[in-house]
Amino acid sequence: MKDFIRFLAITLLTVSLLTGCNGKEDEAIAEAIQIAEATFNETKQEPTESSDLFSFYLPKEYKVKEKSEHNIILKKDNQEYILFVNPNEALDSEVLFNELQAAKKEVQETFKSKGRFGYLLITPVEGKNYEVIVGIGGVKMTTLSTVDDIARDTKKMMEIANSVEYDAKQKEEKEQTDKKQ
């Protein structure tokens, strides 16, 4: 009988802990959705950094780790973020979103406003981490986050994605250079 009571107590404790974790996860995701939509609809931040094809807002606590034509790897403390920009896609494009859907990413929320299409995806991955993806048109930003940081990461990532401006002059020059080659 003692063993049964001990087993029952451990089982109930485990179930309550797991339920508590799911509640915390659900709350974090709900908060991230609200933040993503609010940030998507905010006035965008002015760009402070640029690459060959686009410019973007970089919060002070973030550093550029690596740049390539369409990707920028950002770092804040020990966390990395990948900013991908396809300047051939308009702000209302759903191409990147549709690719993520085809890869069976868990869709959390989509947003449409003023000719723009945005989205937030949060998918559990190894351990207690979550892949967080925000996007607007041809802009996508990705990181791995903990449940405690999902909302904060979503806010900063949507601010950055929302700030991206394609540099039409540089894009045109690149296209002309590519045609000559």
C-alpha positions in Angstrom: 0.0 0.0 0.0 2.9 2.4 0.8 4.4 1.8 -2.6 1.1 2.5 -4.3 0.6 5.8 -2.4 4.2 6.8 -3.2 3.7 5.9 -6.9 0.4 7.8 -6.9 2.0 10.9 -5.2 4.9 10.9 -7.7 2.5 10.5 -10.6 0.3 13.4 -9.4 3.4 15.6 -8.8 4.7 14.8 -12.3 1.4 15.5 -14.0 1.0 18.8 -12.1 4.5 19.9 -13.1 3.9 19.0 -16.7 0.6 20.8 -16.7 2.3 23.8 -15.2 5.0 23.8 -17.9 2.3 23.6 -20.6 0.5 26.5 -19.0 3.7 28.5 -18.9 4.4 27.6 -22.5 0.9 28.5 -23.6 1.1 31.9 -21.8 4.5 32.7 -23.4 3.2 31.8 -26.8 0.0 33.9 -26.3 2.1 36.9 -25.1 4.5 36.5 -28.1 1.5 36.5 -30.5 0.2 39.7 -29.0 3.6 41.3 -29.1 4.3 40.2 -32.7 1.1 41.7 -33.9 1.5 44.9 -32.0 5.1 45.3 -33.2 4.1 44.4 -36.8 1.6 47.3 -36.6 4.0 49.9 -35.0 5.8 52.6 -36.8 9.0 50.9 -38.0 12.4 51.8 -36.5 14.8 53.7 -38.7 17.6 51.5 -40.2 21.0 51.9 -38.5 22.9 49.1 -40.4 23.1 48.2 -44.0 24.3 45.4 -46.3 24.7 45.3 -50.1 21.0 44.9 -50.8 19.1 46.2 -47.8 19.3 48.2 -44.6 17.8 47.5 -41.2 17.5 48.6 -37.6 20.0 47.0 -35.2 19.2 47.3 -31.5 22.2 48.5 -29.4 22.6 45.3 -27.6 22.9 43.3 -30.8 26.1 42.9 -32.8 26.6 41.8 -36.5 28.6 38.6 -36.4 28.6 37.8 -40.1 27.2 39.2 -43.3 26.5 37.6 -46.7 24.4 38.8 -49.6 21.0 37.8 -48.2 21.8 36.8 -44.6 23.0 38.6 -41.6 23.9 36.7 -38.4 23.4 38.8 -35.3 24.5 38.0 -31.8 23.2 39.2 -28.5 25.1 37.7 -25.5 25.4 34.0 -26.4 22.3 33.9 -28.6 22.4 34.1 -32.4 19.7 35.3 -34.8 19.6 34.9 -38.5 18.1 37.6 -40.6 17.3 36.5 -44.2 16.1 39.0 -46.8 14.9 38.2 -50.3 14.6 41.7 -51.9 12.8 40.1 -54.8 9.8 39.5 -52.6 7.3 42.3 -51.8 6.2 43.1 -48.3 2.9 41.3 -48.9 4.6 38.2 -50.3 3.6 34.8 -48.7 6.4 32.8 -50.4 8.6 32.3 -47.3 5.6 31.6 -45.1 4.3 29.0 -47.6 7.8 27.3 -47.6 7.8 27.2 -43.8 4.2 25.8 -43.8 5.3 23.1 -46.3 8.1 22.2 -43.9 5.4 21.6 -41.3 6.4 24.4 -39.1 3.8 25.1 -36.4 1.9 28.2 -37.5 1.0 30.4 -34.6 -0.3 33.6 -36.2 -0.4 35.7 -39.4 -0.9 39.4 -39.8 -2.0 41.6 -42.7 -1.9 45.4 -42.7 -1.3 48.2 -45.2 -0.2 45.9 -48.0 2.1 43.8 -45.8 2.0 40.1 -44.7 3.6 39.1 -41.4 3.8 35.9 -39.4 5.1 34.3 -36.2 6.0 30.6 -35.9 7.1 29.0 -32.6 8.1 25.3 -32.8 9.5 23.2 -29.9 12.9 21.8 -30.6 15.5 19.8 -28.6 15.5 20.2 -24.9 13.5 23.1 -23.6 14.2 25.3 -26.6 11.9 26.8 -29.2 12.6 27.9 -32.7 11.1 31.3 -33.1 10.5 32.7 -36.6 9.1 36.1 -37.5 8.6 37.4 -41.0 7.3 40.1 -43.2 7.1 39.5 -46.9 10.6 38.5 -48.1 12.1 39.1 -44.7 12.5 36.3 -42.2 14.3 36.2 -38.8 15.0 33.1 -36.8 16.5 32.2 -33.4 16.4 29.5 -30.7 14.8 30.7 -27.6 13.7 29.5 -24.1 10.1 29.7 -23.0 11.1 32.6 -20.7 12.6 34.6 -23.6 10.1 33.9 -26.4 8.1 37.2 -26.0 11.3 39.3 -25.6 12.9 37.7 -28.7 9.7 38.1 -30.7 9.5 41.8 -30.0 13.1 42.5 -31.0 13.0 40.2 -34.0 9.8 41.8 -35.3 11.3 45.3 -34.8 14.2 44.3 -36.9 12.2 42.5 -39.6 9.8 45.5 -39.7 12.6 47.9 -40.3 14.2 46.3 -43.4 14.4 48.5 -46.4 15.5 47.2 -49.7 18.1 49.4 -51.3 16.6 49.8 -54.8 19.7 51.5 -56.3 22.1 48.8 -55.0 19.6 46.1 -56.1 19.5 47.6 -59.6 23.3 47.9 -59.8 23.7 44.2 -58.8 21.1 43.1 -61.4 23.1 45.0 -64.1 26.3 43.5 -63.0 24.8 40.0 -63.0 23.5 40.5 -66.5 27.0 41.5 -67.8 28.5 38.3 -66.3 
